[in-house]
Amino acid sequence: MKRVAVRISAREYRALAELRYVVRRFLNFSEAAARAAKVEPQQHQLLLALKGLPPGERPTVRTIAERLQLRHSKDASKDGFRLPTWRDSAAR
């Protein structure tokens, strides 16, 4: 893929820096709120991704991995990321 040089103005750099600052502040707030609720931040992110799926979207590992920006692999359970299946629920 060919790279194209893009000129970014000082104003655009400032806007980008401000956006990244606001995102970092929100993430810090969100992590602290999750911990205050006795939930790990990653668990909170998973719950939010599941609850916030668009109507009709199935909560597959691929979909949730994309929503959480995790690398999905065919053997995701070895990486420590696996969503429970209906079989897990039925075994209880």
DAZITA-V41638 format. One record per pair of residues at least 6 apart in sequence whose C-alpha atoms are under 8 Angstrom apart, sorted by the first residue. I is the first residue (numbers start at 1). J is the second residue. D is the distance in whole Angstrom. If there is no record, write none. Layout:
# DAZITA-V41638
i: <I:I>
j: <J:J>
d: <D:D>
This chain:
# DAZITA-V41638
i: <30:31:31:32:34:34:34:35:45:46:46:49:49:49:50:50:53:60:61:61:61:62:65:65:66:76>
j: <41:40:41:41:40:41:44:41:68:64:68:64:67:68:59:64:59:83:72:82:83:72:71:72:72:82>
d: <8:8:5:8:6:5:6:7:7:8:7:7:6:7:7:7:8:8:8:7:6:6:7:6:8:6>
